Amino acid sequence: MTGNARVVVHTDAEALAEATAARLLLTVIDTLSVQDRADVVLTGGTVGIATLAAVSRSPLAAAIDWTSVHVWWGDERFVPAGDADRNEGQAQAALLAGLPLPEENIHRMGASSDFASAEEAAFAYAEDIAVEGAPAWDVLMLGMGPDGHVASLFPGHEGYAATGAEVVAVHDSPKPPPTRVSLTLESIRRAKRVWVVAAGAAKAEVVGRSLHGDLELPAAAVRGVQETLWLVDAEAVAQV
Ligand SMILES: O=C1O[C@H](COP(=O)(O)O)[C@@H](O)[C@H](O)[C@H]1O
């Protein structure tokens, strides 16, 4: 098993999303009991968005002072604002629109309708991170593709190897859309807590390989400073 990773298995994808939502809310509550602000990095993907929908239904959400919470993204699809592929748009619909979260606390990665290139959007996001004091991500959630990608870091792809930057532009992504913006592995590893969320039999092979330390897979390389959790369902853990 990689680094300090621990695995938490839930019965199915629905239970996984509900439990991850409760874990996220309680972690934010705990964080705000010992510091003034919480920085949470969201993920796109099936479980990631289902988790946000579960957060929106939870009574625990009312216990949080959302003005003290900043939300960020691990990656984004470089398509026009409003495109259904945008991770931030999916998060907005699933959760953010219903929260009393100040707009300045929502740190969206740039869209192709606002930036001439993914490089410019990546540069702007890195600046945003710097302006906010390069916060230690309190919780950083990552979905994982059936190829072992996390955020928009793909196996054998140049973004996975990027160093010396918080954010990278990604071109020719094996998964559409082809142009993306992603946090780098270095940025992900600054997080206090990294939670990889994955459900379903299609993820079983790469969950198994990741937890056995196959560093060809970006998913195997992520870790948090304090905590690395693999939050999975029974199907996804069948090959561990
Ligand atoms: O493209 C992406 O895919 C992954 C995983 O998606 P899933 O639907 O297989 O769960 C996601 O985590 C990432 O943020 C996203 O941009």
The ligand as an ORCA input file, in Angstrom:
! r2SCAN-3c Opt
* xyz 0 1
  O     -12.293     13.868    -16.039
  C     -12.391     13.690    -14.850
  O     -12.579     12.421    -14.353
  C     -12.296     12.087    -13.018
  C     -13.034     10.814    -12.628
  O     -14.342     10.792    -13.153
  P     -15.344      9.555    -12.915
  O     -16.621      9.961    -13.564
  O     -14.718      8.343    -13.515
  O     -15.516      9.409    -11.429
  C     -12.563     13.253    -12.110
  O     -12.141     12.989    -10.842
  C     -11.865     14.513    -12.639
  O     -12.021     15.590    -11.726
  C     -12.456     14.845    -13.933
  O     -12.020     16.046    -14.520
*
